[in-house]
Amino acid sequence: MENREFGRMGRSVGVVGLGAWQLGADWGDVSESDAHETLQAAVEAGVTFIDTADVYGDGRSEQIIGSFIKGRPELTVATKMGRRMAQEPGNYTLDNFRAWTDRSRANLGVDTLDLVQLHCPPTPVFSTGDVYDALDTLVQEKRISAYGVSVEKVDEALAAIARPGTASVQIILNAFRLKPLERVLPAAAEAGVGIIARVPLASGLLSGRYDEHTTFAADDHRNYNRQGEAFDVGETFSGVDFATGLEAVRRLRPLVPGGFTMAQFALRWVLDQAGVTVVIPGARNPGQARGNAAVAGLPSLSDEARTAVRAVYDDLIRPQVHDKW
């Protein structure tokens, strides 16, 4: 698998990683054995970057990954912190950071966390100097090797990129979310900040597997968060109305080259964007993990396909999402 560099981390990773939200909660039931088989399939296919968070299953995802990574120093595990407490700027303190990272270190079974990201905190946090000073202290104390941010909004990403210690920005980027291409990716590339592209399949919409008759389990956020009832609505289907998303996929499907699935087309589109370091599709089973990883070996999309993606976005998606995030 092709590797790309996190410039400020001094570390390279395979371009297709694994998002491990599914292994913790909020996507229906995934057993621990299924989770291990999924992790094993991903690594065998060349994945070296795994993204999780302390809030996924209240630590379950971290614990499963921790039991898996023993004896695998070649893997880079990124976790996130800050959503197990009220989302108030005053809670983003050094003492809380120490407590949160100590819990993640215990869950993952490591002395030093590879990468810790602030997990979509309130917007003022991204411009607070004391927050970055506290993160720098965690590096000095060897609790973490590097830090980054996970964001909802473009302006949050730009504020973090401007800080010299920020190693990575995790942001929603897919064929339904083109706004980061305008300023975030160029700014990150210039600064040497890695871009972790999350929600690359728009919560599965861009897999092409759903239609108007699809239903989701009660404990699946695609059922209970469609209007942002539990967290930012942009995390579910990238903030796109389900019916609109289905229509967009129908227009995109004829663009899929032979030998690609619809999901692979969507992932390849992300990898083709200049400045992307790693894309982190989730997977609930080994087949999905292998199919996602295979995208690294597929050719780049044609200029015509990329132009058509933009046209579908401008026609259907832009009015719903472009000015919100």
C-alpha positions, 0 to 999 in steps of 0.5 A: 500500500502507498504510504504518505507522511504526517510531516509534523509527526515524522511518521508515514502511514498507509493511505487507507486506514480504518475508522473504528467507531463501528467497533465501539458503538452507534452502528448496530451490534459488532461482537468482539470476535467480529471486531478482531477479525475486521482488524486482522483483515485490515492489517493483512490488507496493508492498513497501518493507521487505526482511528478510534476515540475514548467515547466509542462504546465508552472505551470499548473500541479502544480496549478492543484495539488495545488487545489487538495491537500487542506485538504490532509496533508498526501500527499507528493508533490515533484516538480522540478525547473530550466528549465524555464531559460536557462540551464547555470550553472551560473543561479543556484543561491540562488536568482533564487532558491528563485524566483523559489520556491516562484512561486511553493509555490504559484502554490501549495498553500503551505508555505513550499514545501515538496521536491524540485529537481533540474530539470536535470541541466547541469552536472557541477551544481551537483559538485558546492558547492555553489549550495548545500549551496543555497539549504541548505539556502532554508531549513533554510528559510523554503521555502522547507523541503528537496531537491534532484536532477533529473538526466540524467546520473549515474555520476550526481546521484553519485555526488549528493548522496555524498552531505550530504543534498541530500534527493533524486535522481530521475533517469530513471529506467526501463527494458530498463535502467539497468545502475543505478543498478550497482552503483547508487542504492547501493550508495543511499541505503548506504547513506540513499538517496531515489530513485525516479524511473522515466519513468518506462514505457519508455514513454509507450513503456513498457505498450505493447499498441503500435505497428508500426502503433501507432501515437502520437499527434503533442503536444506529446513529443513521436512525436516531441522529438524522436531525442532529438529535444526539450530536452534530447532524453533519456526522450522519450522512454528512448532513445531507438529507437521505433522499437527496443523497440517494438521488446523488448516488444514482447520478454518480453510479454511471461514473464508476469505472469497471473493476470498482465498487461504488464505495471504492469509487468514493474512496478513490475520489478522496485519495485523489485530492491533493493534501490528503494523508489518510482516509479512514473508512469504517468497517463492520466485517472483514469483507468491508475492511478488505474492500476498502483497503483495496482502493489503494491499488486502484487507479486515480479517477479521470478528470471527467469523473472528478468534474462530474462529481463536482457537478452533482455536488453543485446541483444537489448537495451544495445548497444543503451543506456548503455554508453550514460547516 
